[in-house]
């Protein structure tokens, strides 16, 4: 466990305050409830360009990509961050199926790479501290998705 500084704690609390901002809170709620794409076509259907939903999607993804970058650069102790957060994992899981297509479409192989790298390290940390928890979460999300698809 690394030494956590007051500055890191203050930055962590600032990131938490930003998450509580009403518009971002609304966007996060929308993302959890509605953003479950399996293709780029799904993204266009649920978050068409210039729509409120597209703005919500961009807010959530850019927030977590930024937060991940802060941690990746060592500005907040990684273990401290992992102990206190988990939403970024779900955000990545939802975008993971289509991120390759986005990278190709926008000719940007680095799109959401900070979040991807962060989540890889988070999963490794989880596996060391709670073996099997990541797969259990994926199974739970798949079960919920299957129930939502039933008529």
N, C-alpha and C positions, 0 to 999 in steps of 0.2 A: 504494500500500500504506500503510495507516494505521499509526500508532505503537501498538504493543501494549505494555501496561503489565504489570508483575508481577502486579498485582491481577487483570487479565483472564486471564493465564496460570493463576493459582491457581484462578479460577472455572472455567476450562475443564477443568483437572485434576479439580476437584471433580465436575463433570458427568460426566467420564469414570469416576471412582470410583463414582458412583451407577449408571452403566450396568453396572458389574461386580458389583453387588449380586446375590447368587444368585437371588433371586426375580425380579428384573427381567431378568436374563440368561435365565432359563427362559421368561419371558413373551415376550422378544424372539425367542427360538428358535421358540416356538410360532407367533408372528405371521408370521415369515418362511416357515415351512413350511405353515401352514394358513389364514391370513387372506387370501383372494383373492375377495372378494365382487363380484358384478356387480349385486346388488339388495339391498334391505333384507331380503327373504326369505332370501337367502344368509347374511346376518349372523345372523339368528335360528337358522338351521340349524347354523352353525359356532360361534356364541357366544351361546347362549340366555341370557336374563336369569338371574341368580343362579348361573350355572355358573362353573367354574374358567376356562374359555375366555373368558367375558365379562370376568372379572377381568383376565386376561392382556391382552385387547384394550384395555381401559381403561387399564391400566398403561402400555402402550407408547404409545398415543395421547396420554395426558396428559403423559407424560415429554417426548415430542418437541414437543408444543404449548408446554409450559413452557420448554424449552430454546430453541425458536424465539422465544418472547416475550422472553427474556433478550437474545438477539442483536438482535432487532428494535428493542429499546430502547437499543441501543448499549452495553450493559454488557460485551459482548465484541466486539472488532473483527470485523466480518462476514467480511472476506476471510480473516482468520486462522482463523475457524471453518470456512468453506467449504474451506479448504486441508486441514483435519484431520478432516472428517466427511463422511459421505455417506448414512448409514443413514436420515436423516430424509426424504430424497428417496423412497426405496423405501416407507417408511411412508406417506407422502402418496400415492404412486401407488396403493397398495392401497386406500386409503380414498376416493380421489378419485371413483370411479364412484358412490358412494352418499352422499357428504357432502351433496349437495343434498336428498336425501330425508330425511336426518337433520335437517337444518336446518328443513325444512318440518314434519316430524313433531313436533319439540320446540319449534317456534315460536322458534327461536334462529338468526337469520341469521349470528351470529358464531361458531358452533360450529367450532372448528379453523381459524378465520380467521388466527390468528397463524402456524400451521404453513403454511397455504396461501400467505400473503404471503411468508414466509421462503423457501419452495421456489421461488416465482416469481423472486425475486431470485437464488437459488442457480442456477437454470437460466440466467438472463441472464449471471451470472458465468461459468458453465461455457461458454456459447456464445462469450463473449469469449476464454476461455483454451483451450478445446478444442472448436472448432466441430464440431457433429454428435454430440457424445458423449451428450447426453441422448436423442436419437432412437435412437442405437445401443443404449443401455441399455433403452429401451422395446421395441425390436425383440427384444433378447435375452430380456426377460421374457415377451413374447408367444410366442416360440419355445418357451420352457420350459413355459409354460401349455398350448400346443398339444400338446406331447409328453405332458404329464400327463393330458390328456383322452383320448388314444388308449388303446383297450383292450389 
